[in-house]
Amino acid sequence: MKEIGIGILGFGTVGAGVAEGLLKHREVIALRTGVDVVLKRIADLDIKTDRGVTVPKGILTTDAGAVISDPLIQIVVETIGGTGIAKKFVLDALSAGKCVVTANKKLLAEYGSEIFETARKGGAEIYFGASVGGGIPVIRVVREALVSNEIETMHGILNGTCNYILTRMERDSLAFEDALKEAQRLGYAEADPSLDIDGFDTAHKACILASLAYGFSPDLSAVQVEGIRNLSGFDVRYAADFGYRIKLLACVARDGNSVEVGVHPTLIPLSHMLSSVNDAFNAVMVKGDMSDCTMYYGRGAGRAPTASTVVADVVDIARNLVGGARRYERAVPDYAAKSMKLKPAGEISSKFYIRFTVADRPGAFGTIAAALGRHGVSISAASQKSCDGDFVPVVVLTHEAKAADLDAALAEIAASGVVGAETAKLRIL
């Protein structure tokens, strides 16, 4: 039986899970695949802290370079994270002709073109199935199962921290700050939760999905990203009154030769399958021209689910190596870089939810409706909420409109003096 050597860079939560999976399931993997994947080395600056997994003596080292250069190691697994030293190690491994498996969505979203080109030049493969959705095999689905489809849209709940917070805000009427503290207590949120709650973790994943589906690398700095930090409990409750539930949604959609990529708190109809994805779970709905809509649901993070996908990638590459195959071309996203472009945020059309704080005087709402109409924004529903004081909440749902047109209308309304506190604007799926 052919033996394939594995080296792991990073022995944190995910790295320890990968090591455990390779050691624990080595025999069953060999029986199922005919390939013996053998963990040879693990590199980390801290090799003394107990990670909850027992590894053979002599495997641990603080020298990542020794792992990359080891002739007995054909596959390098990067679980360090970030875009610092992890980028160098990945590029070094690929340049040396070593295949790489990573779950590093930030690295791929920001430096994907460079990494994939290095893989091509080195004749190496890079797999990244756990970079989007953790234990959900959505990367494999888009790259393999739906390869014959023209992908029309992808909508995903891709951050368990945000989804947990939104679930608690709706189900238990918690304020955002209280729901965040609970998420931190349970380990769903970091001490500094900015990457999650401001939407950038989800944006990294959306860019990876777009690159796979449409063959170009979106410029992350040009992607419109809105998080949930400023989401009000009022809006969660008002959305429910209209038959919607708010989720932080990654939206990827093709429109001719342009592609929409964005992350927004979004009202989803209660009848829609994505609205039932609660707590820290993730889900992605993919619509292909042949497959129609398919949905993939599960745990989007965590030691075991993420490690499961990483090990699956390791085994896939090991099979390729044993069979003499090289499939790295499939992983390179920029096959349509010259023909596809990112759709400008202002050109994206959507239905919208708007909450105004309107002066309680005759004609105030007429001023709002007139301004919306002048900019081509049509109202589909409106509701005034009871409130004591000089201003009252008024919720408006619109028909489909361009984001730029709505923003122009809202600027005119703000200048008119008929609204008080900052207006809330959310998209509707």
C-alpha positions in Angstrom: 0.0 0.0 0.0 1.4 3.4 -1.0 2.3 5.7 1.9 1.8 9.5 1.8 3.4 11.6 4.4 1.6 14.5 6.0 3.0 17.6 7.8 0.9 20.0 9.9 1.8 23.7 10.4 0.0 25.0 13.4 -1.2 22.9 16.4 -4.1 25.0 17.7 -7.7 24.0 17.7 -8.0 23.0 14.1 -4.5 21.6 13.8 -5.1 19.4 16.8 -8.3 18.2 15.3 -6.6 17.3 12.0 -3.9 15.4 13.9 -6.5 13.5 15.9 -8.4 12.6 12.7 -5.4 11.4 10.8 -4.2 9.3 13.8 -7.5 8.0 14.9 -8.9 7.1 11.4 -5.7 6.1 9.6 -6.7 2.4 9.4 -10.3 3.1 8.1 -9.0 5.6 5.6 -6.5 3.0 4.3 -9.3 0.4 4.0 -11.6 2.7 2.2 -9.1 4.3 -0.2 -6.1 2.0 -0.5 -3.8 4.9 0.6 -1.9 5.0 3.9 -1.9 8.7 5.0 0.8 9.0 7.7 1.2 12.0 10.0 5.0 12.7 10.0 5.5 16.1 11.6 3.7 18.9 13.4 5.2 22.3 13.7 4.2 25.0 16.3 5.9 27.5 18.4 4.3 26.0 21.5 4.8 22.2 21.6 4.3 21.8 25.3 0.7 22.8 25.9 -1.7 19.8 26.0 -4.0 19.9 23.0 -6.1 16.9 24.0 -4.5 14.5 21.5 -1.7 12.2 22.0 0.9 12.2 19.1 3.8 9.8 18.6 7.2 10.9 20.1 9.4 12.9 17.8 6.6 14.3 15.7 6.4 17.8 17.3 8.8 20.5 16.3 9.1 24.3 16.4 10.8 24.4 13.0 8.2 24.8 10.2 10.9 24.9 7.6 11.9 21.4 8.5 8.4 20.2 7.9 8.2 21.9 4.5 11.6 20.5 3.4 11.1 17.0 4.7 11.4 14.7 1.7 9.0 12.2 3.4 6.2 14.7 3.5 4.2 15.2 0.3 1.2 17.2 1.7 1.5 20.2 4.0 -1.6 21.2 6.1 -1.7 24.9 7.1 -3.8 25.6 10.2 -2.0 28.7 11.5 -4.5 31.2 10.0 -4.1 34.9 9.0 -2.0 36.4 6.3 1.4 36.7 8.0 3.7 33.8 8.4 1.0 31.5 7.1 1.3 33.1 3.7 5.0 32.6 3.6 4.8 28.9 4.6 2.1 28.2 2.0 4.0 29.8 -0.8 7.2 28.0 0.3 5.5 24.7 0.3 3.9 25.2 -3.1 7.1 26.5 -4.6 8.8 23.3 -3.3 6.2 21.2 -5.2 4.4 20.2 -2.0 0.6 20.0 -2.1 -1.2 22.2 0.5 -4.4 21.9 2.4 -5.7 25.0 4.2 -8.8 26.3 5.8 -7.5 29.9 5.7 -10.3 31.9 4.1 -8.6 35.3 4.8 -5.4 34.2 3.0 -7.3 32.9 0.0 -9.7 35.9 -0.3 -6.8 38.4 -0.1 -4.0 36.6 -1.9 -5.7 33.8 -3.8 -4.3 34.8 -7.3 -0.7 34.7 -6.1 -1.2 31.5 -4.2 -2.9 29.7 -7.1 -0.3 30.9 -9.6 2.4 29.6 -7.3 0.7 26.2 -7.1 0.5 26.1 -10.9 4.2 27.0 -11.3 5.2 24.4 -8.7 3.0 21.7 -10.2 1.3 21.3 -6.8 -2.3 21.1 -5.7 -4.0 23.3 -3.1 -7.3 22.3 -1.5 -9.3 24.5 0.7 -12.6 22.8 1.4 -12.8 23.9 5.0 -12.3 27.6 4.2 -16.1 28.1 3.6 -18.6 26.4 5.9 -16.3 24.4 8.1 -17.7 20.9 8.0 -20.1 21.6 5.2 -18.7 20.4 1.8 -19.9 23.3 -0.2 -16.5 24.0 -1.8 -16.5 20.4 -3.1 -20.1 20.8 -4.3 -19.4 23.9 -6.4 -16.1 22.6 -7.7 -17.2 19.1 -8.5 -20.9 18.1 -8.0 -22.2 21.2 -9.8 -19.3 21.6 -12.3 -21.7 21.2 -15.3 -24.0 24.0 -14.0 -23.9 27.7 -14.7 -24.2 29.0 -11.1 -26.9 31.6 -11.0 -26.9 32.6 -7.3 -25.4 31.6 -4.0 -26.8 32.7 -0.6 -25.1 31.7 2.6 -25.3 32.1 6.3 -21.6 31.6 6.8 -20.8 32.9 10.3 -22.0 31.0 13.3 -21.2 33.8 15.7 -23.5 36.2 14.0 -26.2 33.6 13.5 -26.2 32.7 17.2 -26.5 36.4 18.1 -29.4 37.0 15.7 -31.1 33.9 17.0 -30.9 35.0 20.6 -32.0 38.5 19.7 -35.2 37.2 18.1 -36.0 34.2 20.2 -35.1 35.7 23.6 -35.5 39.4 22.9 -31.9 40.0 23.9 -30.2 43.3 23.0 -27.3 42.9 20.7 -24.7 43.6 23.4 -26.2 40.9 25.7 -26.4 38.3 22.9 -22.8 39.0 22.0 -21.7 38.6 25.7 -23.5 35.2 25.8 -21.8 34.2 22.5 -18.4 35.1 24.0 -19.2 33.1 27.2 -20.0 30.0 25.2 -16.9 30.4 23.0 -18.7 31.2 19.8 -17.3 34.8 19.7 -13.7 36.0 20.2 -12.8 38.5 22.8 -12.5 40.9 19.9 -15.4 39.9 17.7 -14.9 42.5 15.0 -14.0 40.2 12.2 -17.3 38.3 12.7 -19.8 40.9 13.7 -18.6 43.5 11.1 -19.1 40.9 8.3 -15.6 40.5 7.1 -15.3 36.8 7.9 -18.4 36.2 5.8 -17.0 38.4 3.0 -13.8 36.3 2.8 -15.9 33.3 2.3 -18.2 35.0 -0.3 -15.2 36.0 -2.3 -13.9 32.4 -2.4 -17.3 31.1 -3.5 -17.4 33.7 -6.3 -14.0 32.9 -7.5 -14.9 29.2 -7.8 -18.2 29.8 -9.5 -17.3 32.6 -11.9 -13.5 32.2 -12.5 -12.2 35.5 -11.2 -10.9 36.9 -7.9 -13.1 39.7 -6.6 -11.3 42.7 -5.1 -12.3 42.4 -1.4 -11.9 46.1 -0.9 -14.6 46.8 -3.5 -17.1 44.3 -1.9 -19.9 46.0 0.1 -19.8 44.6 3.6 -22.3 45.4 6.3 -22.3 43.6 9.7 -24.7 43.3 12.5 -23.0 45.6 15.1 -25.6 48.3 14.8 -28.7 46.1 14.3 -31.6 47.1 16.6 -33.9 44.8 18.4 -36.7 46.9 17.1 -35.8 45.8 13.5 -35.7 42.2 14.5 -39.2 42.5 15.9 -40.6 44.6 13.1 -39.3 42.2 10.5 -41.1 39.4 12.2 -44.4 41.5 12.0 -44.0 41.4 8.2 -43.2 37.7 8.1 -39.4 37.9 7.9 -36.4 36.8 9.9 -33.1 38.8 9.8 -29.9 36.8 9.0 -26.4 38.0 8.0 -26.3 36.8 4.4 -23.6 36.4 1.9 -25.0 37.1 -1.6 -23.2 36.0 -4.8 -25.1 36.3 -8.1 -24.2 36.6 -11.7 -25.7 39.2 -14.0 -24.2 38.8 -17.5 -20.5 39.5 -17.2 -20.7 41.1 -13.8 -21.0 39.4 -10.4 -22.7 40.7 -7.3 -20.7 39.9 -4.1 -21.9 41.4 -0.9 -22.6 40.8 2.8 -25.6 42.3 4.5 -28.1 41.8 7.3 -31.0 40.6 5.2 -34.7 40.0 5.8 -35.5 36.4 4.8 -39.2 35.2 4.4 -40.2 32.8 7.2 -41.2 30.3 4.5 -37.6 30.3 3.1 -35.4 27.4 4.1 -32.5 29.7 5.1 -34.7 31.4 7.7 -34.9 28.2 9.8 -31.0 28.0 10.2 -30.5 29.0 13.8 -28.0 29.2 16.6 -24.3 28.6 15.4 -25.2 26.6 12.3 -24.3 27.6 8.8 -26.0 26.9 5.4 -25.5 27.7 1.8 -28.2 27.6 -0.9 -26.8 27.3 -4.5 -29.0 27.7 -7.6 -27.6 26.2 -10.8 -29.2 26.4 -14.2 -29.5 22.6 -14.3 -29.7 21.6 -10.6 -32.0 24.4 -9.6 -31.8 25.1 -5.8 -29.8 22.9 -3.5 -29.0 23.6 0.2 -26.1 22.5 2.4 -26.4 22.8 6.1 -24.3 22.0 9.1 -21.7 23.2 11.6 -19.6 25.9 10.0 -16.8 26.0 12.5 -15.3 24.1 15.4 -12.4 21.6 15.9 -14.1 18.4 14.7 -16.3 19.6 11.8 -13.5 21.7 10.3 -10.9 19.0 10.7 -13.3 16.5 9.0 -13.2 18.6 5.8 -9.4 19.2 6.1 -8.7 15.5 6.4 -11.1 14.8 3.4 -9.0 17.2 1.3 -5.8 15.4 2.5 -7.2 12.1 1.4 -8.3 13.4 -1.9 -4.9 14.8 -2.7 -3.2 11.5 -1.5 -5.4 9.6 -4.0 -4.3 11.9 -6.8 -0.6 11.4 -5.8 -0.9 7.7 -5.8 -2.8 7.7 -9.1 -0.3 10.0 -10.7 -2.9 12.7 -11.3 -2.5 16.4 -11.0 -5.8 18.4 -10.8 -4.5 21.7 -9.6 -5.9 23.5 -12.7 -9.4 23.0 -11.2 -8.5 24.9 -8.1 -7.2 28.0 -9.9 -10.1 30.5 -10.0 -8.8 33.0 -12.6 -9.9 31.3 -15.8 -12.3 34.2 -16.6 -10.4 37.1 -15.0 -10.5 39.1 -18.2 -14.2 38.7 -19.0 -15.8 38.9 -15.5 -16.0 41.9 -13.2 -17.4 42.8 -9.8 -20.8 44.6 -10.1 -20.6 48.0 -8.4 -22.5 48.1 -5.1 -24.7 51.0 -6.3 -25.9 49.1 -9.3 -27.2 46.1 -7.3 -31.0 45.9 -7.1 -33.0 44.6 -4.2 -36.1 45.0 -2.2 -35.5 47.0 1.0 -36.8 47.4 4.5 -36.5 51.0 5.8 -37.2 52.2 9.3 -37.7 55.9 9.6 -38.1 57.9 12.8 -40.6 60.4 11.5 -41.7 63.8 12.9 -45.2 63.5 14.3 -46.7 66.2 12.2 -49.0 66.4 9.1 -47.4 65.8 5.7 -44.2 64.3 7.1 -44.7 60.9 5.6 -45.8 62.5 2.3 -42.5 64.2 2.1 -40.8 60.8 2.5 -43.0 59.1 -0.1 -42.5 61.9 -2.6 -38.7 61.7 -2.2 -38.7 58.0 -2.7 -40.8 58.4 -5.8 -38.6 61.0 -7.3 -35.7 58.5 -7.2 -37.7 55.7 -8.6 -38.2 53.8 -5.4 -41.7 52.3 -5.1 -43.3 51.5 -1.7 -44.9 48.0 -1.4 -46.0 48.3 2.3 -45.8 50.7 5.2 -46.6 50.5 8.9 -46.6 53.1 11.6 -45.5 51.9 15.1 -47.0 53.4 18.2 -44.6 55.6 20.2 -44.9 58.5 22.6 -43.0 61.7 21.8 -42.4 64.0 18.8 -41.2 61.2 16.5 -42.7 57.9 15.6 -41.2 54.8 13.9 -42.5 54.1 10.4 -41.4 51.0 8.6 -41.5 50.9 4.8 -40.9 47.9 2.5 -40.0 48.8 -1.1 -40.3 47.1 -4.4 -37.0 46.2 -6.1 -34.8 49.3 -6.5 -31.2 50.1 -7.2 -29.1 50.7 -4.1 -27.8 54.0 -5.5 -31.3 55.3 -6.1 -32.4 54.4 -2.6 -29.3 56.0 -1.1 -30.0 59.2 -3.0 -33.6 59.3 -1.8 -32.5 58.7 1.8 -30.0 61.5 1.6 -32.8 63.9 0.4 -35.1 62.7 3.2 -32.4 63.2 5.8 -31.9 66.8 4.6 -35.6 67.6 4.6 -35.8 67.6 8.4 -38.8 65.2 8.7 -36.8 62.4 10.2 -35.1 62.2 13.5 -32.7 59.4 14.5 -30.6 57.6 11.9 -32.7 55.7 9.4 -32.2 51.9 9.3 -31.9 50.2 5.9 -31.9 46.4 5.3 -32.1 44.3 2.2 -34.9 41.8 1.6 -34.1 38.4 0.0 
